[in-house]
Amino acid sequence: MSNVLLIGNGAREHVIAEAILRSRHNPVIFSYMKSNNPGIAALSEKILIGDYNDLKGIKKFSRDCNIDFAVIGPEDPLNNGVVDSLEEIDIPCVGPTKSLSLLETSKSFTRRLIQKYNIPGNPIFKIFSSMEGIDDFLGELEEIVIKPDGLTGGKGVRVQGDHFHTKDEALQYCREILEEHPYVIIDEKLEGEEFSLQCLCDGKTVIATPPVQDHKRRFIDDKGPNTGGMGSYSCEDHSLPFMNLDDVAEGLKITQKVAEAIHKETGEYYRGVMYGGFIITKDGVRLLEYNARFGDPEAMNILPLLKTDFIDICNAIIEGTLNNLNIEFEKKATVCKYIVPKGYGLPEDHPDAKSTSDKIEVDNVKDAKLYYSSVDNREDGLYMTTSRAIGVVGIAEDLEKAERIAERAVSSIKGSVDHRPDIGTKPLIEKRINHMKEIKEAGRVKKNAK
Ligand code: GLY
């Protein structure tokens, strides 16, 4: 039997909890959450609600519960050094130490590491600690992406053409970033299709899980502001319709080299999830960023398909024996759609903006899976709490059927809710395929013209 500490309170941690409980080792879950997620609570022996920076409280809870190991879901506790803290009391963790979480928390660390070890995958970029040289660099690139160096809850990245248009706006945003962060990173803007590759890593061996495509934009047809992710899909062949298995292999190769570089650079083994956000461009696969955790929603696409015992995977990550494990996933397609409050992501003056904490009712969702995120289970029912509320997942032998299962379940959730009906549908998938074709064709024309 294993006593597992699970840290986190989102749908990602709900699906992790489910994967833990499928183990043949009869594990028991003790959950530390920032707010009470009823889905996780129902699967836990005991819960404690507290802040992710209360390392003393997390240690005490772990001691009291005789924890054997911990699985850390979100980035905030990693950034606060929860793994270092738990290791002080001999509790091993699936999740990197604070210094290795820099992979996610410091984009300058990751870009420099990749550059230093000659790993392919970086776009053209420069890192600035002051405004000196920024103006000149902007003149060298056609279009840019500006990123602060630090955690910003997914809201810090600004893309030319989407979030700003002129050089003056770019310079102003760089100035604002440097008031709060040590560095600003300026990347060339890359055109292509994105995929998430969540890799399991014990520091020496890196194993890819099936690639997933997330949908960050709030509204149908990729319109509106960026969100934490409105939904995602994965395919039964463990590739995606706009890519081939070589692209997956390229993402994995980059991640293997990065894991090796981390060890050479720091002497430490990275134990946890290395989730690469990649983009396929006309010139091949490029890295947008790494996260030091599973993706949310992407964890909901891959963990329900996991055939290998999740506790065996956690133990192998901790003991450095991932190379001995044959990790398998069902050959099925998945579609995840997030149910959000109607007002999610809307400007404050929008008529729907206030409907973010309303009551919802969940009827029979039949064969779909539900993972709770920002919801509050009160005496009189289930309420949303301003952010993404419930991840609804359809799983089937192909994408069309998985999408239908998810969509049917979505319609049985009543209240002032919204979702993206286009995720996983044929027209949107075809748009992705055609976009990729256009990008590759433009690349060929450019090469031939040289
Ligand atoms: N899907 C985006 C993230 O997990 O950061």
Boltz pocket constraint, residues with backbone or C-beta under 6 A from the ligand:
constraints:
  - pocket:
      binder: B
      contacts: [[A, 154], [A, 214], [A, 228], [A, 229], [A, 291], [A, 294], [A, 295], [A, 296], [A, 297], [A, 298]]
      max_distance: 6.0
